[in-house]
């Protein structure tokens, strides 16, 4: 039997873990920015509110706010918390089999846009679910950070370098979920805007939330002149109040493991 080809290495696991370690250190110092994480956790809580269902055992991966796990515990769930870096729960590798199951609910919040094998990670979550268990995964999607993309392209000039991650669009995510064996798959795209005073503030906030560049090939550093061009281009997007509104698009995948027949 032929061995299936390995997925391409787009992201550096070492850089990914280092970015989350930096985020943890900033949170310990009280310098935490959690805008994206809060929005994703709040949306996941809202989604559970539409279900007439409680979950005995749950695994929550990547929620640095703790809000989603707290909500589940309030509903009577036994919750385990995990994170790739080990700084926000038990250490976990989303591209390896998940121990400790079966779980009635597995939620991955804000993480799967930087795994090299997204289909594989979703399959591993399905395998760790009990029958009639629910998977929820939310992460940044295509269409995010348009102002930053434009600014960095103008900053790099005629030799653009990889600066921002490739991202999954909603249509591709929907096609993926239909192939992976989940029952009643749902794919939702949603988003929100955040206002920034400058390019430096945006980049700082992204790094503080482990949303900076973790590409395996991050490209050369931006030149001093290129950075100034990017700053100017970003500032040109300001509204009448002097703030630049950046867009964050999110895709949320959910699906159930098939219930036993009979």
C-alpha positions as CSV (number, residue, x, y, z in Angstrom):
1,X,0.0,0.0,0.0
2,X,1.3,3.4,-0.9
3,X,2.1,5.8,1.9
4,X,0.0,9.0,1.6
5,X,2.2,12.0,1.0
6,X,3.0,14.2,4.0
7,X,1.4,17.6,4.1
8,X,3.6,20.5,3.1
9,X,5.4,22.3,6.0
10,X,4.0,25.8,5.8
11,X,4.3,26.7,9.5
12,X,7.1,26.3,11.9
13,X,6.1,24.5,15.1
14,X,9.0,25.9,16.9
15,X,8.0,29.5,16.1
16,X,4.4,28.7,16.8
17,X,5.2,27.5,20.3
18,X,7.5,30.4,20.9
19,X,4.8,32.9,20.0
20,X,2.4,31.3,22.5
21,X,5.1,31.3,25.2
22,X,5.6,35.0,24.5
23,X,1.9,35.6,24.8
24,X,1.8,33.7,28.2
25,X,4.7,35.9,29.5
26,X,2.9,39.1,28.5
27,X,-0.2,37.9,30.2
28,X,1.7,37.2,33.4
29,X,3.0,40.8,33.3
30,X,-0.5,42.2,32.9
31,X,0.2,43.3,29.3
32,X,-2.4,41.0,27.8
33,X,-4.4,41.9,24.7
34,X,-7.1,39.3,24.2
35,X,-9.5,40.9,21.7
36,X,-9.5,38.1,19.2
37,X,-9.6,35.3,21.8
38,X,-12.5,37.0,23.6
39,X,-14.6,37.3,20.4
40,X,-14.0,33.7,19.5
41,X,-14.7,32.4,23.0
42,X,-17.9,34.5,23.2
43,X,-19.1,33.2,19.9
44,X,-18.5,29.6,20.9
45,X,-20.5,30.1,24.1
46,X,-23.4,31.6,22.1
47,X,-23.4,28.6,19.8
48,X,-23.8,26.2,22.7
49,X,-26.7,28.3,23.9
50,X,-28.7,27.2,20.8
51,X,-28.3,23.5,21.7
52,X,-30.6,21.7,24.1
53,X,-27.7,19.6,25.3
54,X,-25.1,19.4,28.0
55,X,-21.7,17.6,27.7
56,X,-20.4,15.4,30.4
57,X,-16.8,15.5,29.4
58,X,-15.2,18.3,27.4
59,X,-11.8,19.1,26.0
60,X,-11.0,22.8,25.3
61,X,-7.9,23.6,23.3
62,X,-6.3,27.0,23.0
63,X,-8.8,29.2,24.9
64,X,-6.5,31.6,26.7
65,X,-9.4,33.6,28.2
66,X,-10.7,30.6,30.1
67,X,-14.2,31.8,29.4
68,X,-15.4,28.8,27.4
69,X,-14.2,26.2,29.9
70,X,-15.8,28.3,32.7
71,X,-19.1,28.3,30.9
72,X,-19.0,24.5,30.4
73,X,-18.2,24.0,34.1
74,X,-21.1,26.2,35.0
75,X,-23.3,23.8,32.9
76,X,-22.0,20.8,34.9
77,X,-19.3,19.6,32.5
78,X,-16.0,18.0,33.5
79,X,-13.5,20.0,31.5
80,X,-9.9,19.4,30.5
81,X,-7.9,22.3,29.1
82,X,-5.0,22.0,26.7
83,X,-2.7,24.1,24.7
84,X,0.1,23.4,22.2
85,X,2.6,25.3,24.3
86,X,1.5,23.9,27.7
87,X,1.2,27.5,29.0
88,X,-2.6,27.5,29.0
89,X,-3.4,23.9,30.0
90,X,-1.9,20.4,29.4
91,X,0.5,20.3,26.5
92,X,-1.1,18.9,23.3
93,X,0.0,18.4,19.7
94,X,-3.0,18.8,17.5
95,X,-1.4,16.7,14.7
96,X,-1.0,13.6,17.0
97,X,-3.8,11.3,18.4
98,X,-5.6,12.9,21.3
99,X,-5.3,11.0,24.6
100,X,-7.8,10.9,27.4
101,X,-11.0,10.5,25.4
102,X,-13.6,9.8,24.4
103,X,-15.0,13.3,25.0
104,X,-18.5,14.5,24.5
105,X,-17.3,17.9,23.2
106,X,-13.9,19.0,21.8
107,X,-13.4,22.7,21.1
108,X,-10.4,24.2,19.4
109,X,-10.4,28.0,19.6
110,X,-8.0,30.2,17.6
111,X,-5.5,27.6,16.6
112,X,-6.1,25.5,13.5
113,X,-5.1,28.2,11.1
114,X,-1.4,27.5,11.9
115,X,-1.3,23.6,11.7
116,X,0.3,22.1,8.7
117,X,-2.3,19.3,8.4
118,X,-5.8,20.8,9.0
119,X,-7.7,17.8,7.7
120,X,-5.6,15.5,9.9
121,X,-6.2,17.6,13.0
122,X,-10.0,17.6,12.4
123,X,-9.9,13.8,11.9
124,X,-8.0,13.3,15.1
125,X,-10.6,15.3,17.0
126,X,-13.4,13.2,15.5
127,X,-11.6,10.0,16.6
128,X,-11.3,11.3,20.2
129,X,-15.1,12.1,20.4
130,X,-17.7,9.8,21.9
131,X,-20.6,8.7,19.8
132,X,-22.9,11.7,19.2
133,X,-20.1,14.0,20.4
134,X,-19.6,17.6,19.1
135,X,-16.5,19.2,17.6
136,X,-16.2,23.0,17.4
137,X,-13.2,24.7,15.8
138,X,-12.9,28.5,15.2
139,X,-9.9,30.2,13.7
140,X,-8.9,33.2,11.5
141,X,-9.9,32.8,7.9
142,X,-9.3,34.3,4.5
143,X,-10.1,38.0,4.3
144,X,-8.4,38.8,7.6
145,X,-6.0,41.7,7.9
146,X,-6.6,43.4,4.5
147,X,-5.1,46.7,5.6
148,X,-2.0,45.0,6.9
149,X,-1.6,43.0,3.7
150,X,-1.9,46.1,1.6
151,X,0.6,48.0,3.7
152,X,3.2,45.2,3.7
153,X,2.9,44.7,-0.1
154,X,3.6,48.4,-0.6
155,X,6.4,48.3,2.0
156,X,8.2,45.4,0.2
157,X,7.8,47.1,-3.2
158,X,8.8,45.0,-6.2
159,X,10.1,42.1,-4.1
160,X,7.2,41.0,-1.8
161,X,8.1,38.6,0.9
162,X,5.8,36.2,2.9
163,X,4.5,38.2,5.8
164,X,1.0,37.0,6.5
165,X,-0.3,33.4,6.7
166,X,-2.2,31.7,3.9
167,X,-5.8,31.3,5.2
168,X,-8.7,29.0,4.6
169,X,-11.9,30.4,3.1
170,X,-15.4,29.5,4.1
171,X,-16.2,27.6,0.9
172,X,-13.0,25.4,1.1
173,X,-13.8,24.7,4.8
174,X,-17.3,23.6,3.9
175,X,-16.0,21.2,1.3
176,X,-13.4,19.8,3.7
177,X,-16.0,19.1,6.4
178,X,-18.2,17.1,4.1
179,X,-15.2,14.7,3.5
180,X,-14.2,14.1,7.1
181,X,-17.0,11.9,8.4
182,X,-18.7,14.4,10.6
183,X,-22.5,14.3,10.8
184,X,-24.6,17.5,10.3
185,X,-21.5,19.6,9.6
186,X,-21.9,23.4,9.8
187,X,-19.5,26.0,8.5
188,X,-20.0,29.6,9.4
189,X,-18.0,32.7,8.4
190,X,-18.2,35.8,10.5
191,X,-16.0,38.7,11.4
192,X,-15.5,42.0,13.2
193,X,-13.4,45.2,13.0
194,X,-10.8,46.5,15.5
195,X,-9.6,50.1,15.4
196,X,-5.8,50.8,15.7
197,X,-3.8,54.0,15.9
198,X,-0.8,52.8,13.9
199,X,0.8,49.9,12.2
200,X,3.1,49.4,15.2
201,X,0.1,49.1,17.5
202,X,-1.5,46.5,15.2
203,X,1.7,44.4,14.9
204,X,2.2,44.6,18.7
205,X,-1.3,43.4,19.4
206,X,-1.0,40.6,16.9
207,X,2.3,39.4,18.6
208,X,0.7,39.7,22.0
209,X,-2.0,37.3,20.9
210,X,0.3,34.8,19.2
211,X,-1.0,35.9,15.8
212,X,2.3,37.0,14.4
213,X,4.3,35.4,11.5
214,X,5.0,31.7,12.3
215,X,5.7,30.6,8.7
216,X,8.5,28.1,8.2
217,X,9.9,30.5,5.7
218,X,9.2,34.0,7.2
219,X,11.1,35.9,4.6
220,X,13.8,38.5,5.1
221,X,13.4,41.2,7.7
222,X,11.6,44.4,6.5
223,X,14.1,47.1,5.6
224,X,14.0,50.4,7.5
225,X,12.7,52.2,4.4
226,X,10.2,49.4,3.7
227,X,8.8,49.6,7.2
228,X,8.3,53.3,6.9
229,X,6.5,52.9,3.6
230,X,4.3,50.3,5.2
231,X,3.6,52.6,8.2
232,X,2.6,55.4,5.8
233,X,0.4,53.1,3.7
234,X,-1.4,51.8,6.8
235,X,-1.9,55.4,8.1
236,X,-3.5,56.3,4.8
237,X,-6.4,54.0,5.6
238,X,-7.4,56.1,8.6
239,X,-10.9,57.3,9.0
240,X,-12.1,60.8,10.0
241,X,-11.3,59.9,13.7
242,X,-7.7,59.1,12.8
243,X,-8.1,55.4,13.5
244,X,-7.5,52.5,11.1
245,X,-10.0,49.8,11.2
246,X,-8.7,46.3,10.5
247,X,-10.9,43.4,9.6
248,X,-10.7,39.9,11.2
249,X,-12.6,37.1,9.5
250,X,-13.3,33.9,11.4
251,X,-14.5,30.5,10.2
252,X,-16.2,28.2,12.7
253,X,-16.6,24.5,11.9
254,X,-18.8,22.2,13.9
255,X,-19.9,18.7,13.4
256,X,-21.1,15.6,15.3
257,X,-19.8,12.1,15.4
258,X,-22.6,9.8,14.2
259,X,-24.9,8.5,16.9
260,X,-25.1,4.7,17.3
261,X,-27.9,3.1,15.3
262,X,-30.6,1.1,16.9
